[in-house]
Amino acid sequence: MNDLATNLEILEKTPIVVKSLLNNLSASWLSSGDVTDWGPMEIVGHFIHGEKTDWIPRMEIILSDQEDKTFVPFDRFAQFQYIEGKTLEDLLDEFEELRSKNVERLRSAGVEDKMERTGVHPELGEVTMAQLIATWTAHDLSHISQISRFLARKLTDDVGPWRAYLSVLN
């Protein structure tokens, strides 16, 4: 499962899936304004921040010849300030553009034969390129699931007794 081509199947589609799900939804669906319960706006902002400061910069550290391969810590909450004053449409477009560029950078980096190279995560220790790419893919899927759960919970009071059958609401 952990080869570049298989991971790219998801990484390339994530912006399309997220945009298809969220585009043109009314504001009542979109934001929680709560750091403990990220809504779609916060998640798309988080995706953008990751595209700028996480996945590709860490790939480049792993591929570099530098001695210290420690990753810069990632601010998992930077999106709250970043999304202020932006529309969801603008964020979705930005995410799509950044991801497209990053997928191209990933493809052109020649990582297929460098999957066992390592870097150092500031909390988790040594990690491989293969683990970084698999984590990027799982991260995407995790946040797609999070968006779906967030949207579904908006309907918790409306589904009545069917809630017993809807694990997404629990």
NORZI-V65075 format. One record per backbone hydrogen bond with DSSP energy under -1.0 kcal/mol. CO is the residue of the C=O (numbers start at 1). NH is the residue of the N-H. E is the energy in kcal/mol with one decimal. If there is no record, write none. Layout:
co,nh,e
CO,NH,E
CO,NH,E
//
This chain:
co,nh,e
1,3,-1.3
3,7,-1.9
4,8,-2.6
5,9,-1.1
7,10,-1.1
7,11,-2.6
8,12,-2.4
10,14,-1.8
13,17,-2.8
14,18,-2.9
15,19,-2.5
16,20,-2.6
17,21,-2.2
18,22,-2.2
19,23,-2.7
22,25,-1.9
26,29,-2.0
27,30,-1.2
30,41,-2.1
34,37,-1.4
39,43,-2.3
40,44,-2.7
41,45,-2.2
42,46,-2.1
43,47,-2.6
44,48,-2.3
45,49,-2.4
46,50,-2.4
47,51,-2.2
48,52,-1.8
49,53,-2.5
50,54,-2.2
54,58,-2.3
55,59,-2.2
56,60,-2.7
57,61,-1.7
58,62,-2.3
59,63,-2.4
60,64,-1.1
69,120,-3.1
74,76,-1.0
75,78,-1.2
77,80,-1.4
78,82,-1.7
79,83,-2.6
83,86,-2.3
87,91,-2.1
88,92,-3.1
89,93,-2.3
90,94,-2.3
91,95,-2.7
92,96,-2.4
93,97,-2.3
94,98,-2.8
95,99,-2.8
96,100,-2.1
97,101,-2.1
98,102,-2.6
99,103,-2.9
100,104,-1.9
101,105,-2.2
102,106,-2.6
103,107,-2.8
104,108,-2.3
111,114,-2.7
114,117,-1.4
115,130,-2.6
117,129,-2.0
119,127,-2.4
120,71,-3.1
121,125,-1.9
125,121,-3.1
127,119,-2.3
128,132,-2.3
129,133,-2.5
130,134,-2.3
131,135,-2.5
132,136,-2.2
133,137,-2.0
134,138,-2.7
135,139,-2.9
136,140,-2.0
137,141,-2.2
138,142,-2.6
139,143,-2.2
140,144,-2.1
141,145,-2.2
142,146,-2.2
143,147,-2.3
144,148,-2.1
145,149,-2.6
146,150,-2.5
147,151,-2.5
148,152,-2.6
149,153,-2.5
152,155,-2.2
153,156,-1.5
155,159,-1.3
159,162,-1.6
160,163,-1.8
161,164,-1.5
162,165,-2.2
163,166,-1.4
166,169,-2.2
167,170,-1.6
//
